[in-house]
Amino acid sequence: MAKLRVEMKIGKVVMELPDTKTIRLMWPEDYEMDFLTGQFITLYWPHKQKYKRAYSLSSCALDRGHFEVTVKRDGKMGTSIVDWAEEGDTMWVIEPTGKFLPVYEPPGKHLICIAGGSGVTPFRAYVREATRRKLETDITILYSARTTEDIIFNEEFRELEKENPRFKFRVTCTRLDEDDPWDGRRGRIDAAWVQEQIGDLADTVFYSCGPNPLIKFSEELVLEGLGVDKKQMIVEKWG
Ligand SMILES: Cc1cc2nc3c(=O)[nH]c(=O)nc-3n(C[C@H](O)[C@H](O)[C@H](O)COP(=O)(O)OP(=O)(O)OC[C@H]3O[C@@H](n4cnc5c(N)ncnc54)[C@H](O)[C@@H]3O)c2cc1C
């Protein structure tokens, strides 16, 4: 069935980083929507109706009354949202769709989510839902950032880690000065680091989303580097 397009006003706007912004799109009165955590919406401006772009929901299916997306300043749409979108603006929204979904059933799965930059957006939704529902699902996010200043959702993830003993937010920084006081991991995500996170491989599902080069890198690492079966990896390419 064709998805509906709905006019929504932008509510709260948060600059997560100097180049990354979360916008909240407010559902109109009496609007209700069943969707799944991990899906994406498509957005466009009323004055540029032919130019539509997809954005993963960074809010989860339990967040009602609005959708949130987290956008990096990149390309035409990414730049227009980060630089211009503000509270009170109207955007058109094509309702959620997509199959980049967390495997919460049966309980006992371990989701290993490989992310860099804004590719972490849907994983915020995964962890929010698992935490609020107190699910028996382990989630580990392996996040690559240039420096400690480039970690999206750092505070929220640290809070969620305290609340949910099954969630781990592991960060590696790739471009820190040598004398930086960061005592966490440095360097790129590699097969050894991913391997360290795996308990029972049979119950593990790997995820990666973001620009195509990141997906290629993650697939090589997991499928070729670790010899994991393709059925145990779910990816979403942003183009
Ligand atoms: C399912 C899905 C989910 C997505 N979720 C998110 C999300 O959560 N957050 C997010 O930020 N993005 C997300 N994206 C990407 C998003 O849809 C846009 O593609 C992105 O914001 C860039 O905007 P644009 O397509 O208008 O860029 P375009 O203007 O079409 O540019 C596309 C790319 O080309 C590069 N480019 C443009 N012009 C030049 C040039 N002259 N020289 C060199 N390079 C150039 C741009 O930097 C950009 O990387 C998602 C995409 C998909 C398919």
The ligand as an SDF file (V2000), in Angstrom:
LIG
                    3D

 53 58  0  0  0  0  0  0  0  0999 V2000
   17.5150    4.6900    4.3440 C   0  0  0  0  0  0  0  0  0  0  0  0
   18.3750    5.9330    4.5140 C   0  0  0  0  0  0  0  0  0  0  0  0
   18.5210    6.4940    5.7740 C   0  0  0  0  0  0  0  0  0  0  0  0
   19.2940    7.6400    5.9450 C   0  0  0  0  0  0  0  0  0  0  0  0
   19.4300    8.1640    7.2060 N   0  0  0  0  0  0  0  0  0  0  0  0
   20.1990    9.2570    7.4030 C   0  0  0  0  0  0  0  0  0  0  0  0
   20.3580    9.8020    8.7320 C   0  0  0  0  0  0  0  0  0  0  0  0
   19.7980    9.2920    9.7160 O   0  0  0  0  0  0  0  0  0  0  0  0
   21.1410   10.9090    8.8550 N   0  0  0  0  0  0  0  0  0  0  0  0
   21.7810   11.4910    7.7880 C   0  0  0  0  0  0  0  0  0  0  0  0
   22.4640   12.5040    7.9790 O   0  0  0  0  0  0  0  0  0  0  0  0
   21.6390   11.0060    6.5290 N   0  0  0  0  0  0  0  0  0  0  0  0
   20.8620    9.9180    6.3030 C   0  0  0  0  0  0  0  0  0  0  0  0
   20.7050    9.4270    5.0380 N   0  0  0  0  0  0  0  0  0  0  0  0
   21.3130   10.1670    3.8950 C   0  0  0  0  0  0  0  0  0  0  0  0
   20.3250   11.2640    3.4030 C   0  0  0  0  0  0  0  0  0  0  0  0
   19.1940   10.6800    2.7830 O   0  0  0  0  0  0  0  0  0  0  0  0
   20.9380   12.2560    2.3790 C   0  0  0  0  0  0  0  0  0  0  0  0
   21.4260   11.5260    1.2850 O   0  0  0  0  0  0  0  0  0  0  0  0
   22.0340   13.1310    2.9650 C   0  0  0  0  0  0  0  0  0  0  0  0
   21.4850   13.9800    3.9810 O   0  0  0  0  0  0  0  0  0  0  0  0
   22.7260   14.0200    1.9000 C   0  0  0  0  0  0  0  0  0  0  0  0
   21.7910   14.9040    1.3350 O   0  0  0  0  0  0  0  0  0  0  0  0
   21.5370   14.8840   -0.2650 P   0  0  0  0  0  0  0  0  0  0  0  0
   21.1700   13.4850   -0.6740 O   0  0  0  0  0  0  0  0  0  0  0  0
   20.6050   15.9970   -0.6350 O   0  0  0  0  0  0  0  0  0  0  0  0
   22.9920   15.1570   -0.8330 O   0  0  0  0  0  0  0  0  0  0  0  0
   23.3980   15.4380   -2.3710 P   0  0  0  0  0  0  0  0  0  0  0  0
   23.4440   16.9170   -2.5920 O   0  0  0  0  0  0  0  0  0  0  0  0
   22.5900   14.6020   -3.3250 O   0  0  0  0  0  0  0  0  0  0  0  0
   24.8830   14.8910   -2.3090 O   0  0  0  0  0  0  0  0  0  0  0  0
   25.1220   13.4730   -2.1540 C   0  0  0  0  0  0  0  0  0  0  0  0
   26.5620   13.2470   -1.7180 C   0  0  0  0  0  0  0  0  0  0  0  0
   27.4530   13.7710   -2.6910 O   0  0  0  0  0  0  0  0  0  0  0  0
   28.3520   14.7020   -2.1120 C   0  0  0  0  0  0  0  0  0  0  0  0
   28.5440   15.8240   -3.0530 N   0  0  0  0  0  0  0  0  0  0  0  0
   27.5820   16.6720   -3.5060 C   0  0  0  0  0  0  0  0  0  0  0  0
   28.1470   17.5490   -4.3630 N   0  0  0  0  0  0  0  0  0  0  0  0
   29.4620   17.2590   -4.4490 C   0  0  0  0  0  0  0  0  0  0  0  0
   30.5610   17.7900   -5.1740 C   0  0  0  0  0  0  0  0  0  0  0  0
   30.4210   18.8410   -6.0010 N   0  0  0  0  0  0  0  0  0  0  0  0
   31.7720   17.2300   -4.9880 N   0  0  0  0  0  0  0  0  0  0  0  0
   31.9450   16.1860   -4.1620 C   0  0  0  0  0  0  0  0  0  0  0  0
   30.9440   15.6080   -3.4490 N   0  0  0  0  0  0  0  0  0  0  0  0
   29.7180   16.1580   -3.5990 C   0  0  0  0  0  0  0  0  0  0  0  0
   27.6740   15.1910   -0.8300 C   0  0  0  0  0  0  0  0  0  0  0  0
   28.6300   15.5580    0.1530 O   0  0  0  0  0  0  0  0  0  0  0  0
   26.9120   13.9610   -0.4060 C   0  0  0  0  0  0  0  0  0  0  0  0
   27.7230   13.0910    0.3520 O   0  0  0  0  0  0  0  0  0  0  0  0
   19.9460    8.2570    4.8300 C   0  0  0  0  0  0  0  0  0  0  0  0
   19.7840    7.6780    3.5540 C   0  0  0  0  0  0  0  0  0  0  0  0
   19.0290    6.5340    3.3960 C   0  0  0  0  0  0  0  0  0  0  0  0
   18.8830    5.9400    2.0100 C   0  0  0  0  0  0  0  0  0  0  0  0
  1  2  1  0
  2  3  1  0
  2 52  2  0
  3  4  2  0
  4  5  1  0
  4 50  1  0
  5  6  2  0
  6  7  1  0
  6 13  1  0
  7  8  2  0
  7  9  1  0
  9 10  1  0
 10 11  2  0
 10 12  1  0
 12 13  2  0
 13 14  1  0
 14 15  1  0
 14 50  1  0
 15 16  1  0
 16 17  1  0
 16 18  1  0
 18 19  1  0
 18 20  1  0
 20 21  1  0
 20 22  1  0
 22 23  1  0
 23 24  1  0
 24 25  2  0
 24 26  1  0
 24 27  1  0
 27 28  1  0
 28 29  2  0
 28 30  1  0
 28 31  1  0
 31 32  1  0
 32 33  1  0
 33 34  1  0
 33 48  1  0
 34 35  1  0
 35 36  1  0
 35 46  1  0
 36 37  1  0
 36 45  1  0
 37 38  2  0
 38 39  1  0
 39 40  1  0
 39 45  2  0
 40 41  1  0
 40 42  2  0
 42 43  1  0
 43 44  2  0
 44 45  1  0
 46 47  1  0
 46 48  1  0
 48 49  1  0
 50 51  2  0
 51 52  1  0
 52 53  1  0
M  END
$$$$
